Amino acid sequence: MLVGIVFWGLAVVAVAAGAAVFVVDSMARATYALALSFIAVGVQILLLGQSYLGIITILMMVMEMAVMAVYMVMFMGMNPALMPMDMTHGKKTAIGASAGVFVLLAAGALLVPWPERRGAPPEDLTRALGLEIMGEKMLVMAVVGPVMVATIVAGVVLAAHRTRYDRLGDDLRRRPADDPQPGGVGR
């Protein structure tokens, strides 16, 4: 009973946070709302007894939101917490497209003749699902993670040509800071 209440409570949180992505006026708030929505879904997956998928969903979404925030700052040169935004452009087209996709998916789910189960589920369902999804590529996936982190770090380093160490010295004590003057020359 308690698990059911928690599950449906998380469902409400996931839907409300997903809707908040399109209501809030800042990219940072939208990012946090999306992360909260996916974390709620990840906890629901954990409640269903699928610990591997639940943890992976939570970790993947938290890292995705962190990467999104880094790229907002890096490529858009903005403070995502302070920059207002409007996610309601193309409202009629978006509503029409989403209603059409919903009707199509609902019709497919309700009208397609689903096959009957053959055989019994494996004893360790999570392991079987992981092998089915990853197959023999688990080593590749284990290597891709650090490569992606290195790519993010390299992107940030390349985008930030002047850091606080350039401005304030190696010990961060240079005063005044060596900031560029109008005309492009430092102090």
N, C-alpha and C positions, 0 to 999 in steps of 0.2 A: 504494500500500500504506500509506504513512504517513498520507495523508489519510483513508483508511478507518479506521485505528486512532484518529486524533484524533476523527473523526466519532462513532464508537461510544463513545469515552471521554467526549465531551461529552454523548452520550445518557444515559450512566450518571449523570453529574453533574446533568443536568437532572431526571431522575427522582428521584434521591436528594435534591436540594435541594427539589423539589416535595413530596416526602413529609415532609421536615423541617419544612415549614410547619405541619403538623399535630402535630408531636412536640415542638417547642421550647415553652418556657413563657413567652416574652415576645413582645409585639407587634413590637418592634424586630428581634428575631432572626427572627421569621416574615417580616417585610418583607424583610430581607436575603436570606433563603433563597429567597423568591419572585423577587427581583431576580436572584439568581444563576442560578436555573432558566431564566428568560427570556433572560438574557445568553448562557447556554450554547446555547439554541435559536437565538438571533440569530447566534452564531458558526457554528452548523451551516448556517444559511441562507447565510452568507457562503461557506462551503466548497462549497456547491452552485452557486456562481457567480452568486448573486443579490445583488449588492452593495447595491443600493438597499433592497431589502426587509430585508436583514440589518441594515444600519445603522439603518433606521427602527425595526425591532423593538427593537434595543438601546436607542436613544435614548428611544423611547416608554416602555419598561418602566422605565428608570432614572428618568425624570421622573415616571412614575406612582407609583413607590415613594416618591420624595421628596415628592410631593403628599400621599400617604397619611400619611407621618410628620408633615407639617405639620398636617394635619387631626386626627391623633391628639392632638397637643399642644394645638392650638387649641380644639377642641370638647370633648375629653374631659378637658382639664385634667390631663394625666398625663405622666409621664416614661415613654415606651414601653420604655425599656431596663430599667427597674426594676419595672414593674408586671407581676406574674405573670398569666397567663391560661390558660384551658383551652379548646382547640378541639375537645373531644371530646363536647360536649353533643349529644343527639339521635343517638347513635352508630348505633343499630339502624335508624332511619329513613334516615340518610345512607347507610349501607351498602346498604340495600335499594334506595334510589333510584339510587345510582350503579351498582349491578349491573344494574338494569333498563335504565338508559340505555345502558350498555355493550353488553348483549345486543341491544338495539334497533339501535344504530349498527352493530355487527358484522354483524347479519343484513342490514341495508340494504347494507352494503359488499360482502357476499359473495353476496347473492341477487338484487340488482338487475342487469338486463342493461345493462352499460355500452355506450354508443355507440362506434362505430369512429371513429377520427380521419379528418376530412375536410380536405384541404389540408395545407400545410406550416406549421410554426411561423414566426412573424415573425423577421427577422434580429436585431433588438434586442428580446429577449423582455421585459426589465425595463421598457423605455420603453412597450412595447405594454400591459403589465399596468398600469403607472401611468396611462396614458390611459384604459384600460378601467375602472379603479377610480374615478379622479378625474373623468375626462371634462373638461368645461369648468369645473369648480369648483375648479381649482387655486388661483386667486386668493383665493377664499373661504377655502380651507384655510390659505393663507399668512397671512391676516389673523386667523384664529381663534386661532392660537398665541399671539401677543402679547396678545390679548384675554383668553385664559385666564390668562396670567401676571399681567396687571393685576388680574384678579379674585382670584387667590390673594393677591397683595400687599395688595389692599384688604381682604380678609377678615382677614388677619393684623393689619393696622393697626386695624381696627374691633374686633377681639377683644381686643387688648392695650391697654386704656385707660390703663395706667400703664407707662411704659417706664423703662429705666435713666436716661434723660435727665430724666424727671420726678423720679426719686428722688435722683439725684446731681448734677443741674445740667447745663448745656450743655457744660461742660468735664469732666464726670464726676469732679469733685474735692470735691463737698460731702460733708462728714463731720460728724456721722453722717447717714445717708441719711434722706430725708424720707418715712418709711414711715407708713402709717396706724396710729393707735393704737387700742386696743380702744375702741370708741365711734364710730369712723369719722372722727376728726379727725386731720389730720397734725400734725407738730411745730410 
